[in-house]
Amino acid sequence: MNNFLPTSQKDLKDRGWKQLDIIIITGDAYIEHPSFGPVIIARSLEAEGYKVGVISQPDWQGDADFKKLGRPRLFFGISSGNMDSMINHYTALRKIRSEDAYSPGGKSGLRPNRAAVVYTQKVRSIYKETPVILGGVEASMRRLPHYDYWSDKLRNSIIFDSRADIVVYGMGERTINT
């Protein structure tokens, strides 16, 4: 196991890799700690012998961050991060939070509302044929049609809104390696 997972083309080149097998996209900063689910998933896949890279907090308003590691050989794994992105952005009174505990320096605004859907749709627009597996808290809580407090209406399952191929619910490190 290497010290850090690849996050740039330079990292790929340093390892002598031309293409990753799997790219994990997360709404959180890339932090090697057991409380960060996307990194646990990435490390468990790496332990199985896959070449895994991470794109953390991509700029969803452009394509560059989503293209920086290229197209993965197998799939993209996407998570909004440790918290639901709407809870991360707003208080229960719908006031905008001034800090994001999962971003460098606590800076807010580095992920979009409904990040899991936005990231998946962005990947779909760039890499149409590459499978997308969606997971994490946001995907798990929205896997079924549900009442959305923020828009005060019923919303479809996240698999329909995002156009992901698979939604993983619960402890993804067990599911993803089977």
C-alpha positions as CSV (number, residue, x, y, z in Angstrom):
1,M,0.0,0.0,0.0
2,N,1.3,3.4,-0.9
3,N,1.3,6.5,1.4
4,F,-1.4,8.4,-0.5
5,L,-3.8,7.4,-3.3
6,P,-3.2,9.2,-6.7
7,T,-5.0,12.5,-7.0
8,S,-3.2,13.8,-10.1
9,Q,-1.6,12.8,-13.4
10,K,1.8,13.3,-11.7
11,D,0.9,10.7,-9.1
12,L,0.0,8.2,-11.8
13,K,3.2,8.9,-13.7
14,D,5.2,8.4,-10.5
15,R,3.7,5.0,-10.1
16,G,4.2,4.1,-13.7
17,W,0.4,3.8,-14.3
18,K,-1.3,4.9,-17.5
19,Q,-4.9,4.3,-16.3
20,L,-6.7,3.8,-13.0
21,D,-9.2,0.9,-12.5
22,I,-11.4,2.9,-10.3
23,I,-11.8,6.6,-9.5
24,I,-13.5,7.7,-6.2
25,I,-15.1,11.1,-6.2
26,T,-15.9,12.6,-2.8
27,G,-17.4,15.9,-1.6
28,D,-15.0,16.0,1.3
29,A,-11.3,16.9,1.4
30,Y,-9.0,13.9,0.9
31,I,-8.1,12.8,4.4
32,E,-6.6,9.4,5.3
33,H,-8.6,8.6,8.4
34,P,-11.1,5.8,9.2
35,S,-13.9,8.3,9.6
36,F,-13.8,9.1,5.9
37,G,-15.9,6.5,4.1
38,P,-14.8,7.1,0.5
39,V,-11.1,6.7,1.5
40,I,-12.0,3.4,3.4
41,I,-13.6,2.2,0.2
42,A,-10.6,3.3,-1.9
43,R,-8.2,1.6,0.4
44,S,-10.2,-1.7,0.5
45,L,-10.2,-1.7,-3.3
46,E,-6.5,-1.0,-3.4
47,A,-5.9,-3.9,-1.0
48,E,-7.7,-6.2,-3.5
49,G,-5.1,-5.1,-6.1
50,Y,-7.0,-2.4,-8.0
51,K,-5.5,0.9,-9.1
52,V,-7.5,3.5,-7.3
53,G,-7.4,7.3,-7.4
54,V,-9.3,10.0,-5.6
55,I,-10.9,13.3,-6.8
56,S,-11.8,15.3,-3.7
57,Q,-14.2,18.3,-3.8
58,P,-14.2,18.7,-7.6
59,D,-15.3,22.0,-9.1
60,W,-18.7,20.9,-10.4
61,Q,-19.1,24.0,-12.5
62,G,-16.4,22.9,-15.0
63,D,-15.1,19.6,-16.4
64,A,-11.4,19.9,-15.6
65,D,-11.4,18.3,-12.1
66,F,-13.5,15.4,-13.4
67,K,-11.1,14.8,-16.2
68,K,-7.8,15.2,-14.3
69,L,-7.4,11.4,-13.7
70,G,-8.8,10.3,-17.0
71,R,-11.4,7.6,-17.6
72,P,-11.2,4.7,-15.2
73,R,-11.0,1.2,-16.6
74,L,-13.9,-0.2,-14.4
75,F,-16.0,2.5,-12.8
76,F,-16.4,5.8,-10.9
77,G,-17.4,5.5,-7.2
78,I,-19.2,8.7,-6.0
79,S,-20.1,10.0,-2.6
80,S,-21.1,13.4,-1.4
81,G,-18.9,12.9,1.6
82,N,-19.3,12.2,5.3
83,M,-22.5,14.2,5.6
84,D,-25.5,14.8,3.5
85,S,-24.6,17.9,1.4
86,M,-27.9,19.7,2.3
87,I,-27.3,19.2,6.0
88,N,-23.7,20.3,5.5
89,H,-24.9,23.5,3.8
90,Y,-28.0,24.5,5.9
91,T,-29.2,24.5,9.4
92,A,-32.6,23.1,10.3
93,L,-34.0,26.6,9.9
94,R,-32.7,26.7,6.3
95,K,-30.0,29.2,7.1
96,I,-26.7,28.8,5.3
97,R,-23.9,27.4,7.4
98,S,-20.7,29.5,7.5
99,E,-18.3,26.6,8.0
100,D,-17.8,23.1,6.5
101,A,-16.0,20.8,8.9
102,Y,-14.9,18.5,6.0
103,S,-13.2,21.1,3.9
104,P,-9.8,22.6,4.2
105,G,-9.8,25.5,6.6
106,G,-13.5,25.0,7.3
107,K,-14.3,26.8,4.0
108,S,-17.9,26.4,2.9
109,G,-19.2,26.3,-0.6
110,L,-16.7,23.7,-2.0
111,R,-19.5,21.2,-2.8
112,P,-22.9,21.7,-4.4
113,N,-26.3,21.1,-3.0
114,R,-27.3,17.5,-3.6
115,A,-23.6,16.7,-4.4
116,A,-24.2,13.0,-5.1
117,V,-26.6,13.9,-7.9
118,V,-24.6,16.7,-9.3
119,Y,-21.3,14.8,-9.3
120,T,-22.9,11.8,-10.9
121,Q,-24.6,13.8,-13.6
122,K,-21.3,15.6,-14.4
123,V,-19.5,12.3,-14.7
124,R,-22.3,11.0,-16.9
125,S,-22.1,14.0,-19.2
126,I,-18.3,13.5,-19.7
127,Y,-17.9,9.7,-19.6
128,K,-21.3,8.4,-21.0
129,E,-20.3,4.7,-21.1
130,T,-18.4,4.4,-17.8
131,P,-20.4,2.8,-15.0
132,V,-21.1,4.9,-11.9
133,I,-21.6,3.4,-8.4
134,L,-23.2,5.8,-5.9
135,G,-22.8,5.4,-2.2
136,G,-22.4,7.2,1.1
137,V,-24.8,8.8,3.5
138,E,-26.6,11.0,1.0
139,A,-27.2,8.1,-1.4
140,S,-28.3,5.7,1.3
141,M,-30.8,8.2,2.8
142,R,-32.3,9.0,-0.6
143,R,-32.3,5.5,-2.1
144,L,-36.1,5.4,-2.0
145,P,-38.6,8.0,-3.0
146,H,-38.7,10.5,-0.1
147,Y,-40.0,13.7,1.2
148,D,-37.4,16.5,0.7
149,Y,-37.5,19.0,3.5
150,W,-35.5,21.6,1.5
151,S,-37.8,21.7,-1.5
152,D,-41.0,20.7,0.5
153,K,-41.9,18.0,-2.0
154,L,-41.6,14.3,-2.8
155,R,-38.5,13.4,-4.8
156,N,-37.6,10.3,-6.7
157,S,-35.0,7.8,-5.6
158,I,-31.5,9.1,-6.1
159,I,-30.8,6.4,-8.7
160,F,-33.3,8.1,-11.0
161,D,-32.3,11.7,-10.3
162,S,-28.6,10.9,-10.6
163,R,-28.7,8.3,-13.4
164,A,-26.2,6.2,-11.5
165,D,-25.9,2.5,-12.4
166,I,-25.9,1.2,-8.9
167,V,-26.6,2.6,-5.4
168,V,-24.8,1.0,-2.6
169,Y,-26.5,1.2,0.8
170,G,-24.9,0.8,4.1
171,M,-21.3,-0.4,4.6
172,G,-20.0,-0.1,1.1
173,E,-16.6,-1.7,1.8
174,R,-18.3,-5.1,2.1
175,T,-20.5,-4.7,-0.9
176,I,-17.9,-3.2,-3.3
177,N,-15.4,-6.1,-2.8
178,T,-17.9,-8.9,-3.6
